[in-house]
Amino acid sequence: MDFSFLDDWAEEETGAAVVEGGGEGYRNIWVVAEAAGGELLAGTLEAMGQARELADQIGVYVYSVLLGDGVEPLAEGLIPYGADKVLVADDPALAEYQAETFVQALAELVNDHRPEILLLPGTPLGNDLAPRLAQRLNTGLISHCLRLSIDMSERLLLGTFAIMGGEVYHTVACPEARPQMATLEPGYYRKPYEDSYRSGDVQLVEVDLAGAPGRLTWTDPDAAVDLPPTRLPKARVVVAAGRGMGDAEGFALVEQLARALQPKGKGTAATVEVAGSRGAFDKGWIAEDQIVGVGGESVAPDLYVACGVSGDIYHHFGLQDAKFIVAINTDASAPLMKMANMAVIGDAREIIPAMLEALAS
C-alpha cells in the first residue's frame, strides 16, 4: 500500500506534530499482535478492530507489530482485520516470551516510529508485558479496558475499566504521556469483519536484542499440573476474622469456632473454612487466598460468621452471595452489622467462648 498520499495530505491539512527539542511528533495507532500455535489470538483481532475504528476517527494509520520466530507467514493475516502495515521482528531470540527481550525490541521500534497510541490485548502475556514496556518508555498505561474512545478535542485516548467487582466503572486518560498505552480485556470487543480486499504492507525489521538475556525457563506448556483445591469459594460455612479480634490470641478463638462448627462423623466433607478481611491479612493471621472481598475471594456459604469485621465496601462485594450472615462487633453502626441477618453487639473475644461452650454441650 502506498503511504505517500496520506502522509502528504495529513501534513497539508493538520501539519506534522512537533515535540520539544525538534523532530516529528507521535502519530498512528499500533497494536502488539500475539500468536500461539501458529494462529493469531482472538484478543489480537479484537484489538485490531478497535484500533481501526479509532484510526478512522482521527485520520491515521494502523500498524501491527508481530514478534516471534517463524511468525512472518502470520503477518498477512492481520491486514484483512485492519492493519495498514505490519512490522515483523522474526528472530530466534523471540521464539519464547522473555519480558526483557520483548520490552527491548518493542521499545526500540516505538522510539524509532513514535506511535500516538499503543494497544495490547489483555492476555496473560499482554498484561505482563504492558506495564514493563510503559515503564521503559516512561509513559502511562490504562489497564483492563472494557471500552475505548477518543476525546477529539485533544486527541486523548479514553479507557474505561471496572472496579469493585464490576459495580463501578472509571474512564481515565493519560493527557501528557506518549504513546498513550492501553490493554484490552479479551471478549469485550467484537471481532472485526475480515475484509479480504484490504491491502497493506509487511515489513521485516531488525531489532537489537544484545544485553537483554531472557531469565525465564520454559517447560512443557502442555504438562499436567496438579493445582491445590480452591477451598474457600466452595465452603458451606466460613468463619472470618477482622482487626477487631485484636491479636493472635483473638484470632485463635476464630479458629476454634471454625473447628467447633465442623460437622462430625465419618466421611463428612471439610466444609468449614477460616477467612478474614484484608485487615486480618495485614496482621499476618491469614494467607492471601483467605481474604474475602475485592482483590480476594468471593464466597457463597450457607453461613458466614464475621468476628470483629467492620465490613467496608470491598469486603461486602466478596460475600454478597452468602445465604445467612452473623456479624459480631462492638460497633452497632459498622457496615456489616447493617447487612447481617443476625447482628450481635459485643466483643467477639468474649462472645466466642460462650458460643464454644454452647456448641460443646
JOZI-V855830 format. One record per residue. N is the residue number from 1. RES is the residue in one small letter. OMEGA is omega in whole degrees, 0 to 359 (999 if undefined). NEAR is the number of other ideal C-beta (glycine too) atoms within 10 Angstrom. Layout:
# JOZI-V855830
N&RES&OMEGA&NEAR + N&RES&OMEGA&NEAR
This chain:
# JOZI-V855830
1&m&181&12 + 2&d&184&8 + 3&f&190&12 + 4&s&183&7 + 5&f&182&8 + 6&l&177&14 + 7&d&180&13 + 8&d&181&10 + 9&w&182&11 + 10&a&181&16 + 11&e&180&11 + 12&e&186&8 + 13&e&188&8 + 14&t&184&11 + 15&g&179&9 + 16&a&179&11 + 17&a&181&15 + 18&v&178&10 + 19&v&181&11 + 20&e&180&6 + 21&g&178&5 + 22&g&179&6 + 23&g&181&10 + 24&e&183&12 + 25&g&186&13 + 26&y&180&18 + 27&r&176&20 + 28&n&180&20 + 29&i&181&30 + 30&w&173&27 + 31&v&175&31 + 32&v&184&26 + 33&a&180&29 + 34&e&180&23 + 35&a&177&18 + 36&a&179&12 + 37&g&179&6 + 38&g&180&9 + 39&e&174&10 + 40&l&180&20 + 41&l&179&18 + 42&a&179&15 + 43&g&177&24 + 44&t&181&29 + 45&l&177&23 + 46&e&178&24 + 47&a&177&33 + 48&m&179&27 + 49&g&178&20 + 50&q&179&25 + 51&a&180&29 + 52&r&179&21 + 53&e&181&17 + 54&l&181&19 + 55&a&178&20 + 56&d&179&12 + 57&q&186&12 + 58&i&173&16 + 59&g&178&12 + 60&v&178&21 + 61&y&171&20 + 62&v&174&29 + 63&y&170&25 + 64&s&179&29 + 65&v&183&25 + 66&l&180&26 + 67&l&177&26 + 68&g&178&21 + 69&d&183&13 + 70&g&183&13 + 71&v&183&20 + 72&e&179&15 + 73&p&180&11 + 74&l&187&19 + 75&a&180&25 + 76&e&181&12 + 77&g&179&19 + 78&l&184&27 + 79&i&178&23 + 80&p&181&18 + 81&y&171&25 + 82&g&182&26 + 83&a&172&29 + 84&d&180&23 + 85&k&179&21 + 86&v&175&25 + 87&l&184&22 + 88&v&172&21 + 89&a&184&23 + 90&d&187&19 + 91&d&178&18 + 92&p&179&10 + 93&a&180&19 + 94&l&183&21 + 95&a&178&16 + 96&e&182&15 + 97&y&171&17 + 98&q&187&19 + 99&a&184&16 + 100&e&182&16 + 101&t&181&23 + 102&f&179&26 + 103&v&181&19 + 104&q&180&20 + 105&a&182&24 + 106&l&180&24 + 107&a&179&17 + 108&e&181&16 + 109&l&180&20 + 110&v&180&22 + 111&n&179&10 + 112&d&188&10 + 113&h&174&18 + 114&r&175&18 + 115&p&179&23 + 116&e&181&20 + 117&i&180&27 + 118&l&184&28 + 119&l&175&32 + 120&l&173&28 + 121&p&183&25 + 122&g&174&24 + 123&t&175&20 + 124&p&178&9 + 125&l&181&18 + 126&g&180&22 + 127&n&176&15 + 128&d&185&13 + 129&l&189&21 + 130&a&181&24 + 131&p&178&13 + 132&r&180&16 + 133&l&179&25 + 134&a&179&23 + 135&q&179&12 + 136&r&181&15 + 137&l&181&19 + 138&n&180&8 + 139&t&181&17 + 140&g&181&18 + 141&l&173&20 + 142&i&188&24 + 143&s&172&18 + 144&h&183&16 + 145&c&175&24 + 146&l&179&16 + 147&r&176&15 + 148&l&175&22 + 149&s&182&16 + 150&i&169&19 + 151&d&188&12 + 152&m&182&9 + 153&s&182&6 + 154&e&181&8 + 155&r&180&15 + 156&l&173&16 + 157&l&179&26 + 158&l&180&17 + 159&g&180&25 + 160&t&180&16 + 161&f&184&18 + 162&a&171&15 + 163&i&178&12 + 164&m&176&15 + 165&g&179&16 + 166&g&180&10 + 167&e&183&12 + 168&v&179&9 + 169&y&178&12 + 170&h&173&11 + 171&t&185&14 + 172&v&178&15 + 173&a&174&18 + 174&c&190&19 + 175&p&184&12 + 176&e&189&8 + 177&a&174&14 + 178&r&357&21 + 179&p&175&25 + 180&q&186&26 + 181&m&177&27 + 182&a&169&28 + 183&t&185&26 + 184&l&179&29 + 185&e&179&19 + 186&p&178&17 + 187&g&180&11 + 188&y&181&17 + 189&y&181&22 + 190&r&175&10 + 191&k&183&12 + 192&p&177&18 + 193&y&179&11 + 194&e&182&12 + 195&d&184&12 + 196&s&180&7 + 197&y&179&5 + 198&r&177&14 + 199&s&180&10 + 200&g&183&20 + 201&d&171&15 + 202&v&183&18 + 203&q&174&10 + 204&l&182&11 + 205&v&176&18 + 206&e&177&10 + 207&v&181&22 + 208&d&183&9 + 209&l&179&20 + 210&a&178&8 + 211&g&178&8 + 212&a&181&18 + 213&p&178&10 + 214&g&181&17 + 215&r&180&9 + 216&l&174&10 + 217&t&184&6 + 218&w&175&10 + 219&t&182&7 + 220&d&182&6 + 221&p&181&8 + 222&d&182&5 + 223&a&179&6 + 224&a&180&5 + 225&v&177&5 + 226&d&180&5 + 227&l&177&5 + 228&p&181&6 + 229&p&176&8 + 230&t&191&10 + 231&r&189&15 + 232&l&181&20 + 233&p&182&16 + 234&k&184&14 + 235&a&178&24 + 236&r&176&16 + 237&v&178&17 + 238&v&175&29 + 239&v&187&27 + 240&a&179&33 + 241&a&175&32 + 242&g&180&29 + 243&r&182&17 + 244&g&177&22 + 245&m&169&27 + 246&g&185&15 + 247&d&183&10 + 248&a&178&10 + 249&e&177&9 + 250&g&179&21 + 251&f&178&23 + 252&a&176&14 + 253&l&178&23 + 254&v&178&26 + 255&e&177&13 + 256&q&179&16 + 257&l&178&23 + 258&a&179&20 + 259&r&180&12 + 260&a&180&16 + 261&l&180&18 + 262&q&178&13 + 263&p&180&11 + 264&k&175&5 + 265&g&181&5 + 266&k&177&4 + 267&g&180&4 + 268&t&181&9 + 269&a&177&10 + 270&a&186&12 + 271&t&182&17 + 272&v&181&21 + 273&e&176&21 + 274&v&179&21 + 275&a&179&32 + 276&g&177&31 + 277&s&176&29 + 278&r&176&20 + 279&g&177&20 + 280&a&177&26 + 281&f&179&18 + 282&d&178&12 + 283&k&181&19 + 284&g&183&9 + 285&w&184&23 + 286&i&176&23 + 287&a&183&11 + 288&e&181&10 + 289&d&176&14 + 290&q&179&20 + 291&i&176&24 + 292&v&177&29 + 293&g&179&25 + 294&v&184&19 + 295&g&177&12 + 296&g&183&22 + 297&e&170&20 + 298&s&184&16 + 299&v&178&21 + 300&a&183&16 + 301&p&173&25 + 302&d&181&12 + 303&l&176&18 + 304&y&181&27 + 305&v&183&28 + 306&a&184&34 + 307&c&179&27 + 308&g&180&29 + 309&v&179&32 + 310&s&174&19 + 311&g&177&24 + 312&d&186&17 + 313&i&181&13 + 314&y&178&18 + 315&h&183&24 + 316&h&184&18 + 317&f&181&19 + 318&g&183&25 + 319&l&184&24 + 320&q&177&13 + 321&d&177&12 + 322&a&184&21 + 323&k&182&11 + 324&f&184&13 + 325&i&173&22 + 326&v&181&17 + 327&a&179&27 + 328&i&184&28 + 329&n&178&26 + 330&t&182&15 + 331&d&182&12 + 332&a&182&10 + 333&s&179&8 + 334&a&183&22 + 335&p&182&17 + 336&l&178&24 + 337&m&182&22 + 338&k&182&11 + 339&m&184&16 + 340&a&172&22 + 341&n&177&12 + 342&m&180&11 + 343&a&179&17 + 344&v&183&16 + 345&i&180&13 + 346&g&181&12 + 347&d&182&15 + 348&a&180&27 + 349&r&176&20 + 350&e&184&11 + 351&i&182&18 + 352&i&178&23 + 353&p&178&13 + 354&a&177&10 + 355&m&180&20 + 356&l&178&16 + 357&e&180&10 + 358&a&180&9 + 359&l&180&12 + 360&a&182&7 + 361&s&999&5
